[in-house]
Amino acid sequence: MFGVGPQELLIIGLLFLLIFGPGKAAGMARDLGRFVSGAQYSVEAFKEELLSEEVREARRTVGEVKSGLTAPVQEFKDGVRHSVDELKAEAAVPKERDEPTVEPSPDKDEEHKPKGGGS
């Protein structure tokens, strides 16, 4: 506490008592205590007011940022859900094959057989 130890405080108190006397010293000490208590209360009230204003401002800013980010994110989610639903619907409907089917031709079997009917 300001570099003043308990021994120094005791000496200051004794000097205060000797200079002002016991009656006046007690009243002055009481007034000093009230002043210090009031000053502490005022400082705490000011801190609370300042802090609460800062907190309100921060909450307002966070709310604005949140609302600014929430709408695009929600639109993106809705777009993804819509795309997924479309893909599920397409997968559920069987499609005709676009690839041509290859059937073996009878000519290929005949190519390997000798012509002329002989064995």
MORA-V975464 format. One record per pair of residues at least 24 apart in sequence whose C-alpha atoms are under 8 Angstrom apart, sorted by the first residue. I is the first residue (numbers start at 1). J is the second residue. Records with the same first field share a line. If there is no record, write none. Layout:
BEGIN
I: J, J
END
This chain:
BEGIN
none
END
